[in-house]
Amino acid sequence: HQYRLVFSNPVPEQVAEEFREVNTLGLQALEHLARSIERCRQAGVFTQTDPSLDAYVIWMILHGVTSVIITDHGRHGMPWPSQEAIIDRALEMVLRGCGFSR
């Protein structure tokens, strides 16, 4: 539930200033991810990338998967795959989308 508190709730204007440091850390993490993607591209590991765009998309995909696993997994009478299977497939799809080559 800590994930939902930090990432899924809108921040009221009156406390937005208090979250500026957290936002700064999040932006630094996103920039680090973009630099890592660029290094993978330069090394030939990823072949089809726009590092900045890919960082945002990867960030959103992984946050989405995390949010759904926390809030909905095992609910609604759906035949959910295991959490591990969902995470593995999401990562596999992200890597393929970046043109991962072994």
KOLDRENPA-68894 format. One record per residue: residue number from 0; residue in three letters; x, y, z of N, C-alpha, C in turn. Coordinates in Angstrom, 1 decimal, padded with zeros to 4 digits. Layout:
N
MARRO    k    r   neast  nnorth     nup  caeast  canorth    caup   ceast  cnorth     cup
MARRO  NUM  ALA       X       Y       Z       X        Y       Z       X       Y       Z
...
// end
This chain:
102
MARRO    k    r   neast  nnorth     nup  caeast  canorth    caup   ceast  cnorth     cup
MARRO    0  HIS   000.8  -001.2   000.0   000.0    000.0   000.0   000.9   001.3   000.0
MARRO    1  GLN   002.1   001.1   000.4   003.0    002.3   000.3   003.2   002.8  -001.1
MARRO    2  TYR   003.2   001.8  -002.1   003.4    002.2  -003.5   002.2   003.1  -003.9
MARRO    3  ARG   001.0   002.7  -003.5  -000.2    003.5  -003.9  -000.1   004.8  -003.3
MARRO    4  LEU   000.3   004.9  -002.1   000.4    006.2  -001.4   001.4   007.2  -002.1
MARRO    5  VAL   002.5   006.6  -002.6   003.5    007.4  -003.2   003.2   007.7  -004.7
MARRO    6  PHE   002.8   006.7  -005.4   002.7    006.8  -006.9   001.2   007.0  -007.4
MARRO    7  SER   000.2   006.6  -006.7  -001.1    006.6  -007.3  -002.1   007.7  -006.8
MARRO    8  ASN  -001.7   008.5  -005.8  -002.5    009.5  -005.3  -002.1   010.9  -005.8
MARRO    9  PRO  -003.0   011.7  -006.2  -002.7    013.0  -006.6  -002.2   013.8  -005.4
MARRO   10  VAL  -001.2   014.7  -005.6  -000.7    015.5  -004.5  -001.5   016.8  -004.4
MARRO   11  PRO  -002.1   017.1  -003.3  -002.8    018.4  -003.2  -001.8   019.5  -003.3
MARRO   12  GLU  -002.3   020.6  -003.9  -001.4    021.8  -004.1  -000.7   022.3  -002.8
MARRO   13  GLN  -001.4   022.3  -001.7  -000.8    022.8  -000.5   000.4   022.0   000.0
MARRO   14  VAL   000.5   020.7  -000.4   001.7    019.9   000.0   002.6   019.6  -001.1
MARRO   15  ALA   002.4   020.2  -002.3   003.2    019.9  -003.5   004.6   020.3  -003.3
MARRO   16  GLU   004.9   021.4  -002.6   006.3    021.8  -002.3   007.1   020.7  -001.5
MARRO   17  GLU   006.4   020.1  -000.6   007.0    019.0   000.2   007.5   017.8  -000.7
MARRO   18  PHE   006.8   017.6  -001.8   007.1    016.5  -002.7   008.1   016.8  -003.8
MARRO   19  ARG   008.5   018.1  -003.8   009.4    018.5  -004.9   010.7   017.7  -004.8
MARRO   20  GLU   011.2   017.4  -003.6   012.5    016.6  -003.5   012.2   015.2  -004.0
MARRO   21  VAL   011.1   014.6  -003.7   010.8    013.3  -004.2   010.7   013.3  -005.7
MARRO   22  ASN   010.0   014.3  -006.3   009.9    014.5  -007.7   011.3   014.6  -008.3
MARRO   23  THR   012.2   015.4  -007.7   013.6    015.5  -008.2   014.3   014.2  -008.2
MARRO   24  LEU   014.1   013.4  -007.2   014.8    012.1  -007.2   014.2   011.2  -008.2
MARRO   25  GLY   012.9   011.3  -008.5   012.2    010.5  -009.5   012.8   010.9  -010.9
MARRO   26  LEU   012.9   012.2  -011.1   013.5    012.7  -012.4   014.9   012.2  -012.6
MARRO   27  GLN   015.7   012.2  -011.5   017.1    011.7  -011.6   017.1   010.2  -012.0
MARRO   28  ALA   016.2   009.5  -011.4   016.1    008.0  -011.7   015.7   007.8  -013.2
MARRO   29  LEU   014.8   008.6  -013.6   014.3    008.5  -015.0   015.5   008.9  -016.0
MARRO   30  GLU   016.2   009.9  -015.7   017.4    010.3  -016.5   018.5   009.2  -016.4
MARRO   31  HIS   018.7   008.6  -015.3   019.6    007.5  -015.2   019.2   006.3  -016.1
MARRO   32  LEU   017.9   006.1  -016.1   017.4    005.0  -017.0   017.6   005.3  -018.4
MARRO   33  ALA   017.4   006.6  -018.8   017.6    007.0  -020.2   019.1   006.9  -020.6
MARRO   34  ARG   020.0   007.2  -019.7   021.4    007.1  -019.9   021.8   005.6  -020.1
MARRO   35  SER   021.2   004.8  -019.3   021.5    003.3  -019.3   021.0   002.8  -020.7
MARRO   36  ILE   019.9   003.2  -021.1   019.3    002.8  -022.4   020.3   003.2  -023.5
MARRO   37  GLU   020.7   004.4  -023.4   021.7    004.9  -024.5   022.9   004.1  -024.5
MARRO   38  ARG   023.5   003.8  -023.3   024.7    002.9  -023.2   024.4   001.6  -023.9
MARRO   39  CYS   023.2   001.0  -023.6   022.9   -000.3  -024.2   022.8  -000.2  -025.7
MARRO   40  ARG   022.3   001.0  -026.2   022.2    001.2  -027.7   023.6   001.3  -028.3
MARRO   41  GLN   024.5   002.0  -027.6   025.8    002.2  -028.1   026.6   000.9  -028.1
MARRO   42  ALA   026.3   000.0  -027.2   027.0   -001.3  -027.1   026.3  -002.3  -028.0
MARRO   43  GLY   025.3  -001.9  -028.7   024.6   -002.9  -029.6   023.6  -003.8  -029.0
MARRO   44  VAL   023.3  -003.6  -027.7   022.4   -004.5  -027.0   021.0  -004.1  -027.4
MARRO   45  PHE   020.7  -002.8  -027.4   019.4   -002.4  -027.9   019.6  -001.8  -029.3
MARRO   46  THR   018.8  -002.1  -030.3   019.0   -001.7  -031.6   018.0  -000.6  -032.1
MARRO   47  GLN   016.9  -000.5  -031.5   015.9    000.4  -031.9   015.4   001.3  -030.7
MARRO   48  THR   016.1   002.3  -030.4   015.8    003.1  -029.2   015.8   004.6  -029.5
MARRO   49  ASP   015.0   005.3  -028.7   015.0    006.7  -028.5   015.1   006.7  -027.0
MARRO   50  PRO   016.3   006.9  -026.4   016.5    006.7  -025.0   015.5   007.5  -024.1
MARRO   51  SER   015.3   008.7  -024.4   014.4    009.5  -023.6   012.9   009.0  -023.6
MARRO   52  LEU   012.4   008.7  -024.8   011.1    008.2  -025.0   011.0   006.8  -024.4
MARRO   53  ASP   012.0   006.0  -024.6   012.0    004.6  -024.1   012.0   004.6  -022.6
MARRO   54  ALA   012.8   005.5  -022.0   012.8    005.6  -020.5   011.4   005.9  -020.0
MARRO   55  TYR   010.7   006.9  -020.6   009.3    007.2  -020.1   008.4   006.0  -020.3
MARRO   56  VAL   008.5   005.3  -021.4   007.6    004.2  -021.7   007.9   003.0  -020.7
MARRO   57  ILE   009.2   002.7  -020.5   009.5    001.6  -019.6   009.1   002.0  -018.2
MARRO   58  TRP   009.3   003.2  -017.8   008.9    003.7  -016.5   007.4   003.5  -016.3
MARRO   59  MET   006.6   003.9  -017.3   005.1    003.8  -017.2   004.7   002.3  -017.2
MARRO   60  ILE   005.3   001.5  -018.0   004.9    000.1  -018.1   005.1  -000.6  -016.7
MARRO   61  LEU   006.3  -000.4  -016.2   006.6   -001.0  -014.9   005.8  -000.5  -013.8
MARRO   62  HIS   005.5   000.8  -013.8   004.6    001.4  -012.8   003.2   000.8  -012.9
MARRO   63  GLY   002.8   000.7  -014.1   001.4    000.1  -014.4   001.3  -001.3  -013.9
MARRO   64  VAL   002.3  -002.1  -014.3   002.3   -003.5  -013.9   002.3  -003.6  -012.3
MARRO   65  THR   003.2  -002.8  -011.7   003.3   -002.8  -010.2   001.9  -002.4  -009.6
MARRO   66  SER   001.3  -001.4  -010.1   000.1   -000.9  -009.6  -001.0  -002.0  -009.7
MARRO   67  VAL  -001.1  -002.6  -010.9  -002.2   -003.6  -011.1  -001.9  -004.8  -010.2
MARRO   68  ILE  -000.7  -005.2  -010.0  -000.4   -006.4  -009.1  -000.8  -006.0  -007.7
MARRO   69  ILE  -000.5  -004.8  -007.3  -000.8   -004.4  -005.9  -002.3  -004.3  -005.7
MARRO   70  THR  -003.0  -003.7  -006.6  -004.4   -003.4  -006.4  -005.4  -004.5  -006.9
MARRO   71  ASP  -005.1  -005.2  -007.9  -006.1   -006.1  -008.6  -005.7  -007.5  -008.7
MARRO   72  HIS  -004.4  -007.9  -008.5  -004.0   -009.3  -008.7  -004.8  -010.2  -007.8
MARRO   73  GLY  -005.4  -011.2  -008.4  -006.1   -012.2  -007.6  -007.6  -011.8  -007.4
MARRO   74  ARG  -008.0  -010.7  -007.9  -009.4   -010.2  -007.7  -010.2  -010.3  -008.9
MARRO   75  HIS  -011.5  -010.0  -008.7  -012.4   -009.9  -009.8  -012.8  -011.2  -010.5
MARRO   76  GLY  -012.4  -012.3  -009.8  -012.8   -013.6  -010.4  -012.1  -013.9  -011.7
MARRO   77  MET  -011.0  -013.2  -011.9  -010.2   -013.5  -013.2  -009.2  -014.6  -012.9
MARRO   78  PRO  -008.9  -015.4  -013.9  -007.8   -016.4  -013.8  -006.4  -015.8  -014.0
MARRO   79  TRP  -006.0  -015.1  -013.0  -004.7   -014.4  -013.1  -003.5  -015.3  -013.3
MARRO   80  PRO  -002.6  -015.0  -014.2  -001.3   -015.7  -014.2  -000.5  -015.3  -012.9
MARRO   81  SER   000.5  -016.0  -012.6   001.3   -015.7  -011.4   001.9  -014.3  -011.5
MARRO   82  GLN   002.2  -013.7  -010.4   002.8   -012.4  -010.4   004.2  -012.5  -011.2
MARRO   83  GLU   004.9  -013.5  -010.9   006.2   -013.7  -011.5   006.1  -013.8  -013.1
MARRO   84  ALA   005.1  -014.5  -013.5   004.9   -014.7  -015.0   004.5  -013.3  -015.6
MARRO   85  ILE   003.7  -012.5  -014.9   003.4   -011.2  -015.4   004.6  -010.3  -015.5
MARRO   86  ILE   005.4  -010.3  -014.5   006.6   -009.4  -014.4   007.6  -009.9  -015.5
MARRO   87  ASP   007.8  -011.2  -015.6   008.7   -011.7  -016.6   008.3  -011.3  -018.0
MARRO   88  ARG   007.0  -011.5  -018.3   006.5   -011.1  -019.7   006.6  -009.6  -019.9
MARRO   89  ALA   006.3  -008.8  -018.9   006.4   -007.4  -019.1   007.9  -007.0  -019.4
MARRO   90  LEU   008.8  -007.5  -018.7   010.2   -007.2  -018.9   010.6  -007.7  -020.3
MARRO   91  GLU   010.2  -008.9  -020.7   010.5   -009.5  -022.0   010.0  -008.6  -023.1
MARRO   92  MET   008.8  -008.1  -022.9   008.2   -007.2  -024.0   008.9  -005.9  -024.0
MARRO   93  VAL   009.3  -005.4  -022.9   010.1   -004.1  -022.9   011.4  -004.3  -023.6
MARRO   94  LEU   012.1  -005.4  -023.3   013.4   -005.6  -024.0   013.2  -005.8  -025.5
MARRO   95  ARG   012.2  -006.6  -025.9   012.0   -006.7  -027.3   011.6  -005.4  -028.0
MARRO   96  GLY   010.9  -004.6  -027.3   010.5   -003.3  -027.9   011.7  -002.4  -028.1
MARRO   97  CYS   012.7  -002.6  -027.3   014.0   -001.8  -027.4   014.9  -002.5  -028.4
MARRO   98  GLY   014.5  -003.6  -029.0   015.3   -004.2  -030.0   016.5  -005.0  -029.4
MARRO   99  PHE   016.2  -005.6  -028.2   017.2   -006.4  -027.5   017.7  -007.5  -028.4
MARRO  100  SER   019.1  -007.5  -028.4   019.7   -008.6  -029.1   020.7  -009.3  -028.2
MARRO  101  ARG   020.8  -010.6  -028.3   021.8   -011.3  -027.4   023.1  -011.5  -028.1
// end
